[in-house]
Amino acid sequence: SHGSTVNWPEGWWGRFESMHTGIMGIRAAPFFALRLGGEGGLIDGFPDIRVSLGAHMDTFRFESRKALDFVDQEGQVRLLFWGMGFGGDGSVYWQATEQLALAFTYHSRTWMALEGDADFTVPDPFLDRAPDQHATTELMVPDRLSFGAAWQQEHFGVFAELDLTLWSVRERLQVDFEHEGTSDIDTPTNWHDSMELRLGGEYSPLSMLHLRLGGFYDMQVGPDDTLAPSSPDMARIGVSAGVGVDITRTFGVDAYYAYVAFLGRESTGPDAALARYSGGIHLVGLTLRLALGRSPRRAAPPDAPEAEPPPAAAEEEAPRPQPGAEAPPPASEEEAPPAAPEGETPPMASEAEAPPAAPAGEEPPVPPQAEPREGEEDHD
């Protein structure tokens, strides 16, 4: 869901332009996805590409309220509309390398006819011209294209997103009143397409702790000559910081803080209230996440293969080399070296000497362990 609301205080000087504007939308978007290649993909040897297709259903509520000027008296009108529309969605994800991923998404425009009521509060002499009545209007939710990239290593990741929103589909705001004596509304907006850039990074000093930092810039969509208090659109710059904690392999908690600054601008239209608009908002959020069947974070590298168990040892171990001594060369297959007398270090075998081969299925003979000399320590 998404939406926005603009409220102005009662009695303010621009009340004949707007006192309240609110729009709220709820989107349901089922989809299906396929993994074409990569591990578990449909096509062996195909790149790790995943695609999804779906449809969306938007339901919107639009409300507007402003004061009416009757020279020596004032009135008020409240408009309330509801409507529904449909569109389509699609996306492509490519895991280019183990660290780099690229993605593209498209959400189509949604056109909807809104129907509702107009409630007028006017002086008695004007009741015939502005009675409560039915009214209609149209709303277009624009197309949105997004390009994303992610580069991740074990402890660090960088993310980028570029969005293009086709706001040029909104050229005018028109309201058609049912009563012929009530003047319809036809207000130009002349919005243009806009782009938004988002950048972010994540650092994980511990496997369970994730620190995040990000920022974005969003362009304004309306020209100065149509800027109005009903929708004072401005360019925005925002920064955010967050932290995530993996409490278990499937459950985690995320928290963030963000500040958004609205870059000031002035209206210049002859029919709009001359004013300068600016502002800022503080945002805080807390999210609980549950990932069933997998770790909520990216998978850890596979464990190293277990070492093969050593061969069974004889009752007595072979003599250990003394510290600083050179390792004996490998014995040949001809003759085994004689065992050293008790208390002495066995002589080094030459390359021509080797122990006799053990019969198949039997362990080779192991020379008895030499006792360490007096004054020396046995080292592992």
C-alpha positions in Angstrom: 0.0 0.0 0.0 1.1 3.6 -0.5 -0.3 7.1 -0.3 0.2 10.6 0.9 -1.8 13.3 2.8 -1.5 17.1 2.9 -3.3 19.0 5.6 -3.5 22.8 6.1 -4.7 24.6 9.2 -8.2 25.9 9.4 -8.5 29.6 8.3 -5.1 29.7 6.5 -4.9 32.2 3.6 -4.7 29.5 0.9 -7.8 27.7 2.1 -9.7 28.4 -1.2 -6.9 26.4 -2.9 -6.8 23.4 -0.6 -7.4 22.5 3.0 -6.9 18.7 2.8 -5.8 16.3 0.1 -5.3 12.6 0.7 -4.7 9.6 -1.6 -4.3 6.0 -0.5 -3.7 2.9 -2.6 -3.6 -0.8 -1.9 -2.1 -3.2 -4.4 -2.5 -6.9 -4.6 0.1 -8.5 -7.0 0.2 -12.3 -7.4 3.0 -13.6 -9.6 4.9 -16.8 -10.6 8.6 -17.2 -11.0 11.0 -19.5 -12.9 14.7 -20.2 -12.4 16.0 -20.9 -15.9 19.6 -21.8 -15.0 22.1 -22.2 -12.2 21.8 -24.7 -9.4 18.4 -26.3 -9.5 17.5 -24.4 -12.8 15.3 -25.8 -15.6 18.2 -25.8 -18.2 21.5 -27.4 -17.5 24.5 -25.2 -18.3 22.3 -22.1 -18.7 23.3 -18.9 -16.8 21.7 -18.3 -13.4 18.8 -16.2 -14.7 15.4 -16.0 -13.0 12.2 -14.4 -14.4 8.8 -13.6 -13.0 5.5 -12.5 -14.4 2.4 -11.3 -12.7 -0.6 -9.0 -12.5 -1.7 -6.4 -10.0 -5.0 -5.0 -8.8 -5.0 -1.4 -7.4 -7.7 0.0 -5.2 -7.5 3.7 -4.5 -9.3 6.2 -2.3 -9.0 9.9 -3.1 -10.3 12.7 -0.8 -10.1 16.5 -1.3 -11.5 19.4 0.7 -11.3 23.1 0.3 -13.1 26.4 1.2 -15.4 28.2 -1.3 -15.5 32.0 -1.6 -18.9 33.7 -1.9 -17.5 37.2 -1.4 -19.1 38.0 2.0 -19.5 34.4 3.0 -17.7 31.2 2.8 -18.6 27.6 2.1 -16.9 24.3 1.7 -16.8 21.2 -0.6 -15.6 17.7 0.2 -14.9 15.2 -2.6 -14.5 11.5 -1.9 -13.8 8.9 -4.6 -13.1 5.2 -4.9 -11.9 3.1 -7.8 -10.1 0.0 -9.0 -7.8 -0.9 -11.9 -5.5 -3.6 -13.2 -2.0 -3.9 -14.6 0.9 -6.2 -15.2 4.4 -6.8 -13.8 7.6 -8.5 -14.9 11.1 -8.9 -13.7 14.5 -10.5 -14.6 17.3 -11.4 -12.2 20.7 -12.5 -13.2 23.4 -13.8 -10.9 26.3 -12.8 -13.1 29.0 -14.0 -10.7 29.2 -15.3 -7.2 29.5 -11.7 -6.0 27.6 -9.7 -8.6 23.8 -9.7 -9.3 21.8 -7.6 -11.8 18.0 -7.1 -12.0 15.3 -5.3 -13.9 11.6 -4.8 -13.0 8.6 -3.3 -14.8 5.3 -2.3 -13.3 2.7 -1.2 -15.8 0.4 1.8 -15.5 -3.0 1.4 -14.0 -5.9 3.4 -15.3 -9.0 3.6 -13.1 -12.3 5.4 -13.2 -13.1 6.9 -9.7 -16.7 7.4 -8.6 -17.9 9.1 -5.5 -19.8 12.0 -3.9 -19.4 15.8 -3.6 -20.7 17.2 -0.3 -21.3 21.0 -0.5 -21.7 23.4 2.4 -22.9 26.7 0.9 -25.0 29.7 1.8 -28.8 29.2 1.2 -28.9 31.4 -2.0 -26.5 29.0 -3.7 -28.1 25.7 -2.7 -29.6 25.2 -6.2 -26.2 25.7 -7.9 -24.2 23.4 -5.6 -26.3 20.6 -4.1 -24.8 17.4 -2.8 -24.4 15.1 -5.8 -22.5 12.3 -7.5 -19.2 13.0 -9.2 -16.6 11.1 -11.3 -12.9 11.5 -12.1 -10.0 9.5 -13.5 -6.7 8.4 -11.9 -3.6 7.0 -13.6 -0.9 5.2 -11.6 2.3 5.6 -13.8 4.6 3.0 -15.3 7.7 2.3 -13.2 10.9 0.8 -14.5 13.7 -0.2 -12.0 17.3 -1.2 -12.6 19.3 -2.7 -9.7 22.7 -4.1 -9.0 24.3 -5.8 -5.9 27.9 -6.7 -5.2 28.4 -8.9 -2.1 31.3 -10.5 -0.3 31.3 -12.5 2.9 31.2 -9.4 5.2 30.4 -6.5 2.9 27.8 -5.6 0.3 27.1 -2.6 -2.0 23.7 -2.0 -3.6 22.4 0.5 -6.2 19.0 1.1 -7.8 17.8 3.5 -10.5 14.1 4.1 -11.0 12.2 5.8 -13.9 8.6 6.8 -13.2 6.5 8.0 -16.1 4.6 10.7 -14.3 3.9 12.4 -17.7 0.7 10.3 -17.9 -0.9 12.9 -15.5 -1.6 16.0 -17.5 -4.8 17.3 -15.9 -7.1 16.8 -12.9 -10.7 16.7 -14.1 -13.8 16.3 -12.0 -17.2 15.9 -13.6 -20.2 16.8 -11.4 -23.6 15.3 -12.0 -25.6 18.5 -11.6 -25.4 20.7 -14.7 -25.5 23.9 -12.7 -22.3 23.0 -10.9 -19.1 24.0 -12.7 -16.8 21.1 -13.4 -13.1 21.1 -12.4 -10.4 21.1 -15.0 -6.9 21.9 -13.6 -3.7 21.3 -15.6 -0.8 19.6 -13.9 1.7 18.9 -16.8 3.8 16.5 -14.7 6.9 15.1 -16.3 8.8 11.8 -16.0 11.3 11.6 -13.1 14.2 9.5 -12.0 15.3 8.3 -8.5 18.7 7.0 -7.5 19.3 4.9 -4.4 22.6 3.7 -3.0 23.3 1.5 0.1 25.9 -0.6 1.8 25.9 -3.3 4.4 28.8 -4.4 6.7 28.6 -7.6 8.9 31.4 -7.6 11.5 29.8 -10.7 13.0 27.8 -13.4 11.3 24.7 -12.3 13.2 25.1 -8.5 13.1 24.5 -6.4 10.0 25.1 -2.6 9.9 23.5 -0.6 7.0 23.8 2.9 5.6 22.0 4.4 2.6 20.9 7.5 0.7 18.6 8.5 -2.2 17.7 11.4 -4.5 14.2 11.8 -6.0 13.4 14.4 -8.7 10.4 16.7 -8.6 7.7 15.9 -11.1 5.7 19.1 -11.6 6.7 22.5 -13.1 6.8 25.6 -11.0 3.8 27.1 -12.8 1.4 24.3 -11.7 2.8 23.9 -8.2 -0.2 24.2 -5.8 -0.9 23.6 -2.1 -3.0 20.6 -3.0 0.1 18.7 -4.0 3.3 20.6 -3.2 5.7 18.3 -4.9 9.4 18.9 -4.4 12.7 17.1 -5.0 13.8 15.0 -2.1 17.2 13.9 -0.6 17.2 11.2 2.1 19.7 9.4 4.3 19.2 6.3 6.4 21.0 4.0 8.9 19.9 0.7 10.2 20.9 -2.5 12.0 19.9 -6.1 11.7 20.3 -8.9 14.2 19.9 -12.6 13.3 18.5 -14.1 16.6 18.3 -17.6 15.1 19.0 -19.0 11.6 15.3 -18.3 10.7 14.3 -15.3 12.8 15.8 -11.8 12.9 15.0 -8.2 13.8 15.8 -5.0 11.8 15.6 -1.4 12.8 16.3 1.9 10.9 16.2 5.6 11.1 15.9 7.9 8.0 15.6 11.7 7.4 14.1 13.1 4.2 14.7 16.8 3.2 12.3 18.4 0.8 14.2 20.9 -1.3 12.4 24.2 -1.3 10.8 25.7 -4.4 8.4 28.5 -5.2 5.1 28.5 -7.3 5.0 30.8 -10.2 1.6 30.0 -11.8 -0.8 32.9 -12.3 -3.8 30.9 -11.0 -1.9 29.3 -8.0 -1.2 30.8 -4.6 2.2 32.4 -4.7 4.2 30.6 -2.0 7.5 28.8 -1.2 7.3 25.2 0.0 9.9 23.2 1.9 10.1 20.7 4.8 11.5 17.5 6.1 10.4 14.3 7.8 12.0 11.8 10.3 11.2 8.1 9.9 11.8 5.2 12.2 11.0 1.6 11.6 11.2 -1.9 13.2 10.8 -5.1 11.3 10.5 -8.7 12.4 11.5 -11.3 9.8 10.9 -15.0 9.6 12.5 -17.1 6.9 11.2 -20.7 6.9 13.3 -23.5 5.5 16.4 -21.4 5.0 18.7 -18.9 6.7 17.5 -15.3 6.5 21.0 -14.2 5.4 23.0 -15.4 2.4 24.3 -18.9 2.8 27.7 -19.6 4.4 30.5 -21.2 2.3 30.3 -25.0 2.2 32.2 -26.9 4.9 35.6 -28.3 4.0 35.6 -32.1 3.3 36.3 -34.2 6.3 39.8 -35.7 6.4 40.0 -39.5 5.9 40.7 -41.4 9.1 44.3 -42.5 9.6 45.0 -46.2 9.2 44.7 -48.3 12.3 47.8 -48.1 14.4 49.7 -51.1 15.7 50.1 -51.8 19.4 53.3 -49.8 19.3 53.9 -46.5 17.5 56.7 -45.7 15.1 59.5 -43.6 16.6 58.9 -39.9 16.5 61.6 -37.7 14.9 63.7 -35.6 17.3 63.5 -31.8 17.2 65.8 -30.3 14.6 66.6 -33.7 13.0 66.1 -34.2 9.2 63.3 -36.5 8.1 64.6 -39.8 6.8 64.3 -40.4 3.1 61.6 -42.8 1.9 62.6 -46.4 2.1 62.9 -48.5 -1.0 60.9 -51.7 -1.6 63.9 -54.1 -1.4 64.8 -54.5 2.3 63.6 -53.2 5.7 66.2 -51.5 7.9 67.2 -53.4 11.0 65.5 -52.4 14.2 67.5 -50.2 16.5 68.7 -51.6 19.8 66.7 -50.5 22.8 67.7 -47.0 24.0 69.2 -46.0 20.6 67.9 -44.0 17.7 67.3 -46.2 14.7 69.7 -45.6 11.8 68.3 -43.8 8.7 67.3 -46.1 5.9 69.0 -45.7 2.5 67.1 -45.5 -0.7 68.1 -49.0 -1.6 66.6 -50.5 1.6 62.8 -51.0 2.1 60.7 -53.2 4.3 59.1 -56.3 2.7 55.6 -55.7 1.3 52.9 -56.9 3.6 50.5 -59.6 2.4 47.2 -58.4 1.0 44.7 -57.6 3.8 47.3 -57.3 6.5 48.9 -54.2 8.2 52.6 -53.6 7.4 55.0 -54.3 10.3 55.8 -51.3 12.5 59.2 -51.0 14.2 59.1 -50.7 17.9 59.2 -47.3 19.5 62.6 -46.1 20.6 63.0 -44.8 24.1 64.1 -41.1 24.3 67.7 -40.6 25.3 68.5 -39.4 28.7 68.1 -35.6 29.0 65.8 -35.4 25.9 62.1 -34.9 25.8 59.6 -36.6 23.7 57.9 -34.1 21.4 54.6 -34.4 19.4 
